[in-house]
């Protein structure tokens, strides 16, 4: 609250004697913080939990903890009606750190990652001067979780304010100074919290988001209030940084308002796009600094046209940001193309990414993909296995990284590795899994088979398919030789037994065909080609129609795209005059293949 304090000297008894006119202290006090447009109430304000740290310089000042608590409470009294969020302090702890505000922001992030709280607030030692620049009074980043506030520079601030104060008694002077301290520290805190909520610097000197502190600052603009409301709702709903950034980006992109400082609006937009882009890429490495984002974007585009020149420009940028993992990741990716994955300098460049961001799977993914392109399956598998162990470190992009790995394993042709990755990723409905299941059923490569290693599954599938194609082409001699070679290399593989069943049928050796299919199904009851052929054999003989129908239905269940089994089953239903079963099968066939089931 704010009220005028009027001090007058009045003589006791006799005529009034007044040496000096009364001093209206209200003229000397800072503005009272206000909420000009309170948010429409929707129940009680939601708690925004914070952890507070104070460095040694702050803790050396009298009543430091009480003053911090009072300032945080004052800020909460503004945020509660403004945004529907009240600050709840979980703890106030010691912080052993000295340095500039930007250094301390990084140190604060390292000290406390901000898990399970909305903000981590660090109070740092006062400046040597009574600064008014917000950039010197605190630090924060758009969509960040950490805020640094510089303590009140008592001697410097007192001297500066003292020049503008009349001759006051000590009690009145201390009250004015205390009011200015409380106002300035609370405004700085609100200003930096607003930065983390996407607020943009404002032109009006009376608004809290102005780049320069002034005692007359008392409110936020409506536009920044709208931005902050978007962000706080997302933060309190446990949204990711990328989700928060995307919401803010959509708002700022479509909003043109003269009250914002144009250069800061551009900087905030760059920072938000950076966060969204990093989320799309699934990176855990450090973000691109806002001031470097435009140059970074140009390098990313240049890479598509001229990778060599992009690498030169990237090296120049890395000279300014030598510890930025994201920049080193791009360098790794460019060098994997040329001079290539086998080059020592390339591997060193990629290793540097892992040093800077040890939890990031992306360098291992990139190397694995490059090794696979170089036909080094074993090397690719080793890198991808490391990447799998690190995907859980990603806050965003985990699904995309898993799908990338699953795609690479599918490219290798390893059914086992593909399934294992999908299980780890909990992507049970990934379409790749349906393809894997069909391949296993069609070519007789059951899960957990001992006769083939995961890295050789693609070779086995190709060999079974090749033998089957020879049968289709009526090259029975070549098919026989292929089956002998396959049995020798992969003894017990049911896929070859399914092909032999087909070969024997075409050569009208039905008993031999039946025996081959039976052996295949004894090893792998889901081998769809053997099920289909066994069903065809049963339908040829009297009294085995139902057995044949059962095998055809099992073949379709194991391999829904085996159209031959559908058509043969339809003929069996038609021959048995089971119209209801035929009609249902025809309906399902139409839905699956977009064709009419032949009668």
C-alpha positions in Angstrom: 0.0 0.0 0.0 1.0 3.6 -0.4 0.1 6.7 1.5 1.5 10.2 2.0 3.5 10.9 5.1 3.3 14.5 6.2 5.7 15.7 8.9 5.1 19.2 10.5 6.8 20.8 13.3 4.2 22.4 15.6 5.1 24.4 18.8 3.3 23.4 22.0 1.2 26.3 23.3 1.1 29.9 22.2 1.2 30.9 18.6 2.2 28.3 16.0 5.9 28.4 15.0 6.9 26.6 11.7 10.5 26.9 10.7 10.0 24.7 7.6 7.0 23.8 5.5 5.6 20.3 5.9 7.4 17.6 3.8 5.0 15.4 1.8 7.0 12.2 1.6 4.6 10.7 -0.9 6.4 12.7 -3.5 9.6 10.9 -2.6 8.3 7.4 -2.6 8.4 5.1 -5.7 5.3 4.0 -7.5 3.1 1.4 -6.0 3.0 -1.8 -8.1 -0.4 -2.3 -9.7 -2.4 -4.8 -11.8 -4.5 -2.7 -14.2 -6.3 -5.7 -15.8 -6.6 -8.6 -13.3 -7.1 -12.0 -14.9 -10.6 -13.4 -14.6 -10.6 -15.5 -11.5 -10.8 -19.3 -12.1 -10.6 -20.5 -8.5 -7.5 -19.9 -6.4 -4.2 -18.9 -8.0 -2.0 -21.9 -8.9 1.2 -22.4 -6.9 4.4 -21.6 -8.8 7.1 -23.3 -6.7 10.6 -21.7 -6.5 13.9 -22.5 -4.8 16.0 -19.4 -3.8 19.7 -19.2 -3.4 21.8 -16.4 -1.9 25.5 -15.9 -2.4 28.0 -14.9 0.3 27.8 -11.2 -0.5 24.0 -11.2 -0.1 24.2 -13.3 3.1 26.6 -10.7 4.6 24.0 -8.0 4.6 21.6 -7.5 7.6 18.2 -9.1 7.4 18.9 -10.5 4.0 16.5 -13.4 4.3 13.7 -11.3 5.6 14.1 -8.8 2.7 14.2 -11.5 0.0 11.1 -13.1 1.5 9.4 -9.7 1.5 10.4 -9.0 -2.1 9.3 -12.4 -3.4 6.0 -12.0 -1.5 5.5 -8.6 -3.1 6.1 -10.0 -6.5 3.7 -12.8 -5.8 1.0 -10.3 -4.8 1.3 -8.9 -8.4 1.5 -12.2 -10.2 -1.4 -13.7 -8.4 -4.1 -11.4 -9.8 -2.1 -10.7 -13.0 -1.5 -14.3 -14.1 -3.3 -16.5 -11.6 -0.1 -17.8 -10.2 1.3 -17.3 -6.7 4.9 -17.9 -5.8 5.6 -20.6 -3.2 9.1 -20.7 -1.8 10.3 -24.3 -1.2 13.6 -23.2 0.4 16.2 -20.5 0.7 19.7 -21.9 0.6 23.3 -20.8 0.5 25.0 -20.3 -2.9 28.8 -20.3 -3.1 29.4 -18.4 -6.3 30.8 -15.0 -7.4 30.9 -13.4 -10.8 28.9 -11.4 -13.4 25.1 -12.0 -13.7 25.6 -13.9 -17.0 28.2 -16.2 -15.3 26.0 -16.7 -12.4 23.0 -17.6 -14.5 25.1 -20.5 -15.9 26.4 -21.4 -12.5 22.8 -21.3 -11.0 21.7 -23.7 -13.8 24.5 -26.0 -13.0 23.7 -25.8 -9.2 20.0 -26.6 -9.5 18.5 -28.0 -12.7 15.1 -26.7 -11.7 13.4 -30.1 -11.4 9.9 -30.0 -10.0 9.8 -26.2 -9.6 8.8 -23.3 -11.9 11.8 -21.1 -11.1 15.2 -21.2 -9.5 16.0 -17.7 -8.2 19.6 -16.7 -7.4 20.4 -13.5 -5.4 23.9 -12.3 -6.2 26.3 -9.8 -4.7 25.4 -6.1 -5.4 27.0 -4.1 -8.2 29.7 -1.6 -7.5 27.5 1.1 -8.9 23.8 2.1 -8.5 23.0 0.8 -12.0 19.7 1.4 -13.7 20.2 -1.0 -16.7 18.1 -4.1 -16.2 20.8 -6.1 -18.0 23.2 -5.3 -15.1 20.6 -5.7 -12.4 19.6 -9.3 -13.3 19.6 -12.1 -15.8 17.2 -14.6 -17.4 16.5 -16.2 -20.7 13.2 -16.6 -22.7 11.4 -19.8 -21.5 14.2 -20.3 -18.9 13.8 -21.7 -15.5 16.5 -19.7 -13.8 16.6 -16.0 -12.7 19.5 -14.0 -11.2 18.7 -10.8 -9.2 21.5 -8.4 -8.1 21.3 -7.3 -4.5 20.7 -3.7 -3.6 23.9 -1.7 -3.6 23.3 0.0 -0.3 26.0 2.7 -0.1 25.8 3.6 -3.8 22.0 3.7 -3.9 21.8 5.7 -0.7 24.3 8.3 -2.1 22.4 8.5 -5.4 19.0 8.9 -3.8 20.3 11.3 -1.1 21.0 14.0 -3.7 17.3 14.2 -4.5 16.0 14.1 -0.9 15.3 17.1 1.2 16.7 17.4 4.7 14.8 14.6 6.5 15.0 13.1 9.9 16.7 9.8 10.0 13.5 7.8 10.5 11.8 9.4 7.5 14.9 9.1 5.4 15.2 5.4 6.2 11.6 4.8 5.3 12.1 6.4 1.9 15.2 4.4 1.2 13.5 1.2 2.3 10.6 1.8 0.0 13.0 2.4 -2.9 15.0 -0.7 -2.1 11.8 -2.9 -1.9 10.4 -1.4 -5.1 13.6 -1.7 -7.2 14.4 -5.3 -6.1 10.9 -6.4 -6.6 10.7 -4.8 -10.1 14.0 -6.4 -11.1 12.6 -9.8 -9.9 9.4 -9.3 -11.8 11.2 -8.1 -14.9 13.4 -11.2 -15.0 10.6 -13.6 -14.3 8.7 -12.0 -17.1 11.7 -12.6 -19.4 11.3 -16.4 -18.7 7.6 -16.0 -19.7 8.5 -14.5 -23.1 7.9 -10.8 -22.2 9.5 -8.3 -24.6 11.2 -5.0 -23.7 8.7 -2.1 -23.6 9.1 1.5 -24.7 7.1 3.2 -21.9 9.4 4.1 -19.0 6.6 3.4 -16.5 6.3 -0.2 -17.5 8.2 -2.9 -15.7 9.6 -4.5 -18.9 11.4 -1.3 -19.9 15.1 -1.9 -20.3 16.0 0.8 -17.8 14.8 0.7 -14.2 12.8 3.7 -12.9 11.1 4.3 -9.5 7.9 5.2 -11.5 7.5 1.7 -13.0 4.3 0.2 -11.7 2.7 -2.3 -14.2 3.1 -4.5 -17.3 1.6 -3.7 -20.6 -1.4 -5.7 -21.7 0.5 -7.3 -24.6 3.2 -8.6 -22.3 0.5 -9.7 -19.8 -1.0 -11.8 -22.6 2.3 -13.4 -23.4 3.1 -14.1 -19.8 -0.3 -15.7 -19.3 0.2 -18.0 -22.2 3.6 -19.1 -20.8 2.7 -19.5 -17.2 -0.3 -21.7 -18.0 2.0 -24.0 -20.1 4.7 -24.0 -17.4 2.2 -24.8 -14.6 0.7 -27.6 -16.8 4.2 -29.2 -17.0 4.6 -28.5 -20.7 8.0 -28.8 -22.3 10.1 -25.8 -23.1 9.4 -26.4 -26.8 5.7 -26.4 -26.2 5.9 -23.1 -24.3 8.1 -21.6 -27.0 5.8 -22.7 -29.7 2.8 -21.0 -28.0 4.8 -17.8 -27.5 6.2 -17.9 -31.1 2.7 -18.2 -32.6 1.5 -15.1 -30.5 4.5 -12.9 -31.2 4.7 -13.8 -34.9 1.2 -12.6 -35.5 1.3 -9.6 -33.2 2.6 -6.2 -34.3 2.6 -3.6 -31.5 4.4 -0.3 -31.3 4.9 -0.6 -27.5 7.6 -3.3 -27.9 11.2 -2.5 -28.7 11.7 -3.9 -32.2 15.2 -5.2 -31.7 14.2 -7.0 -28.5 11.2 -8.5 -30.3 13.5 -9.8 -33.0 15.8 -11.3 -30.4 13.0 -13.0 -28.5 11.6 -14.4 -31.7 15.1 -15.8 -32.6 15.4 -17.3 -29.1 11.9 -18.9 -29.4 12.6 -20.3 -32.8 15.9 -21.7 -31.5 14.2 -23.5 -28.7 11.5 -24.9 -31.1 14.1 -26.0 -33.7 16.2 -27.7 -31.1 13.2 -29.6 -29.9 12.4 -30.8 -33.4 15.9 -32.1 -33.8 15.7 -33.7 -30.4 19.0 -32.1 -29.1 20.2 -32.0 -25.6 23.3 -29.9 -26.4 23.4 -26.3 -25.6 21.0 -24.0 -27.5 22.3 -21.5 -30.0 22.7 -18.0 -28.4 20.0 -15.6 -29.6 22.6 -13.1 -30.9 24.1 -15.9 -33.1 20.9 -17.4 -34.3 20.7 -15.5 -37.6 24.2 -16.5 -38.5 23.6 -20.0 -37.4 20.5 -20.2 -39.6 22.5 -19.0 -42.6 25.1 -21.7 -42.1 22.4 -24.4 -41.8 21.0 -23.2 -45.2 24.4 -22.9 -46.7 25.2 -26.5 -45.8 22.6 -27.7 -48.4 24.3 -25.8 -51.2 27.9 -25.7 -50.3 28.9 -27.9 -47.3 32.6 -26.9 -47.6 31.9 -23.2 -47.3 29.3 -23.9 -44.5 32.1 -25.6 -42.5 34.4 -22.6 -42.9 31.7 -20.2 -41.6 30.8 -22.7 -38.8 34.4 -22.8 -37.7 34.4 -19.0 -37.5 31.2 -19.1 -35.3 32.8 -21.8 -33.1 35.7 -19.5 -32.4 33.2 -17.3 -30.5 31.3 -20.2 -29.0 33.8 -23.0 -28.5 31.8 -25.0 -26.0 28.4 -25.0 -27.9 27.5 -28.6 -28.4 24.8 -27.9 -31.0 27.3 -26.1 -33.2 29.8 -29.0 -32.9 27.0 -31.5 -33.7 26.5 -29.7 -37.1 30.2 -29.8 -37.7 30.2 -33.5 -37.0 27.3 -34.0 -39.4 28.9 -32.0 -42.2 32.3 -33.8 -41.8 30.6 -37.2 -41.9 29.7 -36.5 -45.5 33.1 -35.2 -46.4 35.8 -36.2 -45.6 33.7 -39.1 -44.3 33.2 -41.3 -41.3 36.5 -43.1 -41.6 38.5 -39.9 -41.4 40.2 -39.4 -38.0 39.4 -35.6 -37.9 35.7 -36.4 -38.5 35.6 -38.9 -35.6 37.4 -36.4 -33.4 34.8 -33.7 -34.3 32.0 -36.1 -33.4 33.7 -37.1 -30.2 33.9 -33.4 -29.2 30.1 -33.3 -29.3 29.9 -36.2 -26.8 32.4 -34.5 -24.5 30.2 -31.3 -24.4 26.8 -33.1 -24.3 27.5 -36.6 -22.9 23.8 -37.4 -22.7 23.1 -36.6 -26.3 22.4 -39.5 -28.6 22.6 -37.5 -31.8 26.4 -37.9 -32.5 26.1 -41.6 -32.2 23.0 -41.7 -34.4 24.9 -39.6 -37.1 28.0 -41.9 -37.0 25.8 -45.0 -37.0 24.0 -43.8 -40.1 27.2 -42.9 -41.9 28.8 -46.3 -41.0 25.7 -48.1 -42.3 26.0 -46.1 -45.6 29.6 -47.3 -45.7 28.4 -51.0 -45.4 29.9 -51.3 -41.9 26.9 -53.0 -40.2 28.8 -54.0 -37.1 30.2 -50.5 -36.5 26.8 -49.0 -37.1 25.2 -51.4 -34.6 27.7 -50.4 -32.0 27.0 -46.7 -32.4 23.2 -47.1 -32.5 23.3 -49.3 -29.4 25.0 -46.4 -27.5 22.4 -44.0 -28.9 19.6 -46.2 -27.6 20.9 -45.9 -24.1 21.0 -42.1 -24.3 17.6 -41.3 -25.8 16.0 -41.2 -22.4 18.0 -38.1 -21.7 16.1 -36.1 -24.3 13.3 -33.8 -23.1 12.0 -33.5 -26.6 12.4 -35.5 -29.8 12.7 -38.9 -28.1 10.1 -40.5 -30.4 11.7 -39.1 -33.5 15.1 -40.4 -32.4 13.7 -43.9 -31.8 11.9 -43.9 -35.1 15.3 -42.9 -36.7 17.0 -45.9 -35.1 14.1 -48.2 -36.0 14.3 -47.0 -39.6 18.1 -47.7 -39.7 17.6 -51.2 -38.2 14.9 -51.8 -40.8 17.4 -50.6 -43.5 19.9 -53.2 -42.1 17.1 -55.8 -42.3 17.5 -56.9 -38.8 14.1 -58.0 -37.6 15.3 -58.5 -34.0 17.0 -55.2 -33.6 14.0 -53.4 -35.0 11.6 -55.1 -32.7 13.9 -54.6 -29.6 14.2 -50.9 -30.4 10.4 -50.5 -30.8 9.8 -52.3 -27.5 12.2 -50.0 -25.7 10.6 -47.0 -27.3 7.1 -48.3 -26.4 6.1 -47.8 -30.0 4.0 -50.9 -30.2 1.8 -49.5 -33.1 4.7 -48.4 -35.3 3.9 -49.5 -38.8 7.4 -50.9 -39.1 6.5 -53.6 -36.6 3.7 -54.8 -38.8 6.1 -55.1 -41.7 8.6 -57.0 -39.5 5.8 -59.4 -38.3 4.8 -60.0 -41.9 8.4 -60.7 -43.0 8.9 -63.2 -40.1 5.7 -65.0 -41.0 6.2 -65.0 -44.8 9.8 -66.2 -44.8 9.9 -68.3 -41.6 12.2 -66.3 -39.4 10.6 -66.7 -36.0 11.6 -64.5 -33.1 14.4 -65.9 -30.9 15.7 -68.2 -33.7 19.0 -69.9 -32.9 19.9 -70.6 -36.5 20.5 -67.0 -37.5 22.1 -63.9 -35.9 20.2 -60.6 -35.9 22.7 -59.0 -38.3 22.2 -61.9 -40.8 18.4 -62.0 -40.8 18.3 -59.8 -43.9 20.5 -62.3 -45.8 18.3 -65.2 -44.7 15.1 -63.5 -45.9 16.7 -62.6 -49.2 17.8 -66.3 -49.7 14.3 -67.6 -48.9 12.7 -65.1 -51.2 15.2 -65.9 -54.0 14.5 -69.6 -53.7 10.8 -69.0 -53.9 11.2 -66.8 -56.9 13.0 -69.6 -58.7 10.1 -71.9 -57.9 7.7 -69.3 -59.4 9.8 -69.1 -62.5 9.6 -72.9 -62.9 13.4 -73.1 -62.5 13.1 -76.2 -60.4 16.7 -77.3 -60.7 18.1 -74.0 -59.6 15.5 -73.8 -56.8 16.7 -77.2 -55.5 20.3 -76.0 -55.4 19.3 -72.9 -53.6 17.4 -74.9 -51.0 20.4 -77.2 -50.4 22.7 -74.2 -50.0 20.2 -72.5 -47.7 19.8 -75.6 -45.5 23.5 -75.9 -45.2 24.0 -72.3 -44.2 20.9 -72.0 -41.9 20.1 -75.5 -40.9 16.5 -75.8 -39.5 15.3 -72.5 -41.0 11.6 -73.1 -41.7 11.4 -70.7 -44.5 13.3 -73.1 -46.8 11.0 -75.9 -45.8 8.0 -73.8 -46.9 9.7 -73.2 -50.3 10.4 -77.0 -50.5 6.7 -77.7 -49.8 5.9 -75.4 -52.7 8.4 -77.0 -55.0 7.2 -80.5 -54.2 3.6 -79.5 -54.8 4.4 -78.1 -58.3 6.2 -81.3 -59.1 3.0 -83.2 -57.9 4.8 -85.0 -55.1 2.0 -84.3 -52.6 3.2 -86.6 -49.8 6.6 -84.9 -49.9 5.0 -81.5 -50.0 2.8 -82.3 -47.0 5.8 -83.6 -45.0 7.9 -80.4 -45.8 5.0 -78.1 -44.7 4.5 -80.2 -41.5 8.2 -79.9 -40.7 8.1 -76.1 -41.3 5.1 -75.7 -39.0 6.6 -77.8 -36.3 9.5 -75.4 -36.1 7.4 -72.2 -36.7 3.6 -72.5 -36.3 3.2 -69.0 -37.7 5.0 -69.6 -41.0 2.3 -68.2 -43.2 3.4 -69.7 -46.6 3.6 -73.2 -45.1 0.2 -72.6 -43.5 -1.3 -71.5 -46.8 0.2 -74.5 -48.8 -0.8 -77.0 -46.1 -4.4 -75.5 -46.3 -4.4 -76.0 -50.1 -3.2 -79.6 -49.7 -6.0 -80.3 -47.2 -8.6 -78.8 -49.5 -7.5 -81.2 -52.3 -8.5 -84.3 -50.2 -11.9 -85.4 -49.1 -12.8 -85.0 -45.4 -10.1 -82.4 -44.7 -12.0 -79.3 -45.8 -12.4 -77.9 -42.2 -8.7 -78.6 -41.5 -7.8 -76.7 -44.7 -10.1 -73.8 -43.8 -8.5 -73.6 -40.3 -5.0 -73.5 -41.8 -6.0 -70.8 -44.3 -7.5 -68.7 -41.5 -4.3 -69.1 -39.4 -2.2 -68.0 -42.4 -4.3 -64.9 -42.8 -4.1 -64.1 -39.1 -0.3 -64.5 -39.2 0.1 -62.6 -42.5 -2.9 -60.4 -43.3 -1.5 -59.3 -46.7 -1.2 -62.9 -48.0 -3.9 -62.4 -50.7 -3.6 -66.0 -52.0 -4.8 -67.3 -48.7 -7.9 -65.0 -48.7 -8.9 -66.0 -52.3 -8.4 -69.7 -51.6 -10.4 -69.5 -48.4 -13.2 -67.7 -50.4 -13.3 -70.6 -52.8 -13.5 -73.0 -49.9 -16.5 -71.1 -48.4 -18.2 -71.0 -51.8 -17.7 -74.7 -52.4 -19.1 -75.5 -49.0 -22.0 -73.1 -49.7 -21.3 -71.1 -46.5 -22.7 -67.8 -47.8 -22.5 -65.9 -44.5 -18.8 -66.7 -44.1 -18.1 -65.9 -47.7 -19.9 -62.5 -47.4 -18.0 -61.5 -44.3 -14.7 -62.6 -45.9 -15.6 -60.6 -49.1 -16.3 -57.5 -47.0 -13.0 -57.8 -45.1 -11.1 -58.5 -48.4 -12.6 -55.3 -50.0 -11.5 -53.3 -47.0 -8.0 -54.7 -47.0 -7.2 -54.8 -50.7 -9.7 -52.5 -52.1 -10.8 -55.2 -54.5 -13.7 -57.6 -55.0 -13.1 -61.1 -53.7 -13.4 -63.5 -56.6 -16.3 -66.0 -56.3 
